[in-house]
Amino acid sequence: MSFKDKLLSSYIGLEDYLEFDSPLHDVRNNAIKIFEEKGFPTKKDEEWKYTSLNALLKPDYSVYSTKERNVELKNVRKYFLHEIDTYKLVFVDGVYSSFLSETTHDTLDVCLMSAALNKSKYKAVIEAYFNKAAKSDSLTALNTAFTKEGAYIHIPAHKEVEKPIEIINFSTGNEAAMFLQPRNLIVVGENAHVQIIERHQSLSSNAVLTNSVTEIFAEKRAYVDYYKIQNDEASASLIDNTYISQQRDTVCRVHTFAFGGNLVRNNLNFYQKGENCDSTLKGVTILEGKQHVDHNTLVHHIAPNCESHQDYKGLFAESSTGVFNGKIIVEKDAQKTDAFQQNNNILIDDKATINAKPQLEIFADDVKCSHGCTIGQFDEEALFYLRSRGIGLKEARALLMYAFANTVLESVKIPELKTRINKLIANKIGVSLGFEL
Amino acid sequence: MLKIKDLHAGLDGKDILQGINLEVKAGEVHAIMGPNGSGKSTLASVVAGKEEFDVTRGYITFENHDISELDPEERAHKGIFLSFQYPVEIPGVSVTNFIKTAINETRKSKGQADMPASEMLKMIKEKADMLEIDRKFLSRSLNEGFSGGEKKRNEIFQMAMLDPKLAILDETDSGLDIDALKVVAKGVNKLKSDDNAVIVITHYQRLLDYIIPDFVHVIMDGKIVKSGTKELAYELEEKGYDWIKEELV
């Protein structure tokens, strides 16, 4: 049986358990039909030209975890931003871990999707927002059909959340191969502020494939600062589908740090639905071995007077592959749009590959759109400069790589996270410099 | 200290330097002047070990060792410093972290441990004060967004920190106003001793009012065509380079 068939038959089993009177019932049924029709994307789809899922779909994945497994805090503490106080939503093999989590219902809701789907007090929010920003592509639809667990975060108007929220998905390797589909819903009320850190972490070398969907709604004047840390084991793959719907005067920023994993595909979509929106998409990708990371971004400028800033930097060693596919659409009404996209890549070894494809579709006539893409080796003049000061070739290269990646970090607003990422980058590159990071 | 013998070097099979002979002894200041494109900066780069240039004939010795085959960092470890005409911007690495790396890499090459942090800080403070460099400046990204004057002052700061035996200042005066020029020259003069040497590459005699050379050499078409004392610099300032050409004919 193919993985697709397996999923379709598990859905039939799942349906019996589901809230049949809920409006979600139809949403799920529609979603599974979309998945059934479209199936998994293949390289024939333009959007998937450079990323093949074939090899990923071969293992016999468990769709649900059959055994519960405990994770000891001391073994996973390093994956938390433990230097500071945070709210935590922790899932182990797709199951909520109350022991590792720190939730709240005190003025804001940081809790579980399963609770939000089943309790009547959340019904209005679920009806208003769930699946309203997500696209109906097959992978998102697959997640929607199976929606069961994930983060539910609701920040009321004017609330400035005093500490960051961490969403961490652990997989233990309890099953030989595990398929996970977390579903997150984040609603940020008018003039509310929130910082969120999301991480997927495998704790074994067993195969894990995660197909995650996150919807973020920023109501007017809201501020959302979101960090994705992707530094997983070589046996773990991730398809991340994130949709951000911005109302007027909102600022939404997503930083993606892609340092590990087997195959990672980031579908990051921004929709600017009101005036004066500001969207920031930044990423650092550092790969080695046979790792493959595909950044597929969309910034959809629908309303006038909005800005978007994209800055993706990639370092590719050995036979790793990177893809950057950045689409900017400026609708006819989105006059005075200021859209900027920058994608710089360094290929460290001969066998490394980067496929970069900026796509601009502009239907308005009074806009400022610019994009730049570079693929290169090291700047010889810069290397000579460093070497002339006594820094050896290997260290000089490492320092330049570090400097190249480090510029993206300037906009990271959580200092402890910035230090962490700094150290991850330095480790990844193998820099041991004469200074403390 | 430095001996250059019949040096031919260039790019892609075309020699830019066509037989340079030069000897610099400890305690001396040499000025190298010449029109644009005469090979001044190439000479500086070749001595510092820039790999882009091929040495096709002749050799360079430093303290009686042939350095022609050494990597740039190995030359730096021996005590050669080149102040760049166009210092490279390195965003994401602060001036302080950069100089710490440079010093500790040099120490490592000599089998020495890293410089203790307190000693490093003291030295940074002392050299920054000498060159009237604001402390805030040191935490900025190396050369990024620096004015021309700040870049050059930063080069001399690095020179002060690394304390080389031979410093080559490649057009350090270009882009400097007179006040910045004086500060830079004061720094160079303070670092000057009987044990080290300086080569000043310049278009203009202006810098030489502040860093007084023992010898002045004129490079034209990749050769030193005339050498003299500091009076030669004044003569060049007044008359330009054409009279030398005519003399040569």
Interface residues (C-beta under 8 A of the other chain):
Chain A: D379 E380 E381 A382 F384 Y385 L386 R387 S388 R389 G390 I391 G392 L393 E395 A396 L399 L400 Y402 A403 F404 A405 N406 T407 L409 L433 G434 F435
Chain B: S45 A48 G49 K50 E51 E52 D71 P72 E73 R75 A76 H77 F81 L82 F84 P87 V88 I90 P91 G92 V93 T96 N97 F98 K100 T101 A102 I103 N104 E105 T106 S109 D114 Q158 L162
